[in-house]
């Protein structure tokens, strides 16, 4: 039994820029975390960590603090994208996303698993590109001008 109903167009309200930015930073953080987590399956990584090395760096309080700071900024951007005034949010997103492009690209240096890290870096760079684009093209309120 099938009734013949015309296909209704789905209501698709515009997504606020703030929500787009927060979701992009959230996706960025998931990629950031999962690349690191899946990296534990790379042969030799666990042994290097047990020997006190990550990449070329000695494991230390300084290393861990730096790593925490690097991962905390994108985490904070989720909140800041939703709560800062529009102008401050736009500028902050532009600056932080631009600064994270070289940080993200750095993750490819010296890696033997180029396909794995390459995919992670490309996806993270695409998200950073979306963040820059959405922040750059943030709609203006023309009605506020008199």
Secondary structure by P-SEA (a helix, b strand, c coil): ccccccccccccccccaaaaaaaaaaaaaaaaaaaaaacccccaaaaaaaacccccccccaaaaaaaaaaaaaaaaaaaaaacccaaaaaaaaaaaaaaaaaaaaaccccccaaaaaaaaaaaaaaaaaaaaaaaaaccccccccc
